[in-house]
Amino acid sequence: MPWEAAGWMLLIVGGVFFLAAAFLIIRYFQLWLRSYVTKAKIGMISLVFMSLRKVNPHVIVDARVMAVQAGLTDVTTQALEAHFLAGGNIRRVVQALIAAHRAKIALNWDTAAAIDLAGRNILEALQTSVNPKVIDCPDPRRGGRKTLDGVSKDGIQLKARARVTVRTNLSQLVGGATEETIIARVGEGIVSAIGSSQSHKEVLANPMLIARAVLEKGLDSQTAYEIISIDIADIDVGENIGARLQADQAEADMRVARAKAEERRAMAVAAEQAGKAKTVENRAAVVLAEAEVPQAQADAFRRGSLRAKS
């Protein structure tokens, strides 16, 4: 009897094991077969453990197959799982590595994964590195301004628009400044270059002088882009700022002169009024002195000091 119970127990355990093995084979056989025929080399046990680690085996197999078929042998299954668990976009990173491999751009898995986890679109950045993009400076969609306004030394205002061709600098993509910094630096450089020009006619005759001066300043330092070229798309003459400033200065000088003249006139009027007051005061003193003469004569008559003529 005990032997029969042990036999039934072994039979049940074996059946459960068989069913579990059959379930796993049915569930993961297609993935395993695909990885096997494509030389991705992901075993059945690894696929089962991926599910236990909350990793989507379909995503890992797809990424691994793409990498192997493209000739990227350094992209391991462990690296793919780690990036998946970190919240990265595995498919996009692998596609970026394939594109870099085809374009012969130095890009390894660690750098691509770091860029992806930093929130940058590594595939878009790589495409920009291969196919440079053009940035409008200024960009009306961002700052609202349509032109960069500078004043040359002869006082003439120039309104310019530039187009900056950039490509991604993969080595500085993490932590590097974005397009807004490029636009701000180029705008500042153009305004400064216009202000350094002796005459607006020089700029109009050869706008590339501005572009060359700006390009030589190394404005792409510590940014995620490398400036390839700066082209002046349009440049127009604005106001005569120098003449307007001179007119404003003359108007201000005239107002100052009027104020000073008014101050001198007020001081003269005050001095005249002070003189008139002094005259009235002196007259009052004379009147008071004249009023004391009869009293003095009367006193003299009483004392006998003064006699009337007979």
PyMOL commands that set and color helices and strands:
alter all, ss='L'
color gray80, all
select helices_A, chain A and resi 2-37+44-52+57-69+77-85+90-103+109-117+122-130+140-143+170-172+179-196+200-205+208-215+241-303
alter helices_A, ss='H'
color red, helices_A
select strands_A, chain A and resi 133-137+148-151+156-168+225-240
alter strands_A, ss='S'
color yellow, strands_A
deselect
rebuild
show_as cartoon
